[in-house]
Amino acid sequence: MPAVRWQVLNYLDGLNDWQTTSMVAAGVSTPTSTTQRTLEDLWLLKLVGRRAQGDKEAKSGRAYEWRLK
């Protein structure tokens, strides 16, 4: 498994609240675009859940919050 996936999983493991992509990116010190792709990969593998976020980021098409399943 790629190292960034482990970093994201470990970051989310310690949290109970939903996290925005930017919050996860800051928590694992990776660019937001890399974090977005990683979270989408983990979502496809059914390791994380995602839900729609508020209107602010909806315009960018990346309006999701994430947490471990």
VENPEKA-V801688 format. One line per field, one symbol per residue. ss: DSSP state (H for helix, E for strand, - for the rest). phi: phi as a letter, one per 40 degrees, with the letter a starting at -180 (. if undefined). psi: psi as a letter, one per 20 degrees, with the letter a starting at -180 (. if undefined). A space follows every 50 residues. Layout:
BEGIN
ss=???
phi=???
psi=???
END
This chain:
BEGIN
ss=--HHHHHHHHHHH-----EEHHHHHHHH---HHHHHHHHHHHHH---EEE EE--HHHH-----EEEEE-
phi=.ddcccccccccccbbccbcdcccdccbfbcdcccdcccccccccgcbbb acbccdccccgbcbbbacc
psi=pqhhggggghghhjqhqqprghggghhjlqqhgggggghgghghjkhqqq qqrrhgihhijlmqqqrq.
END
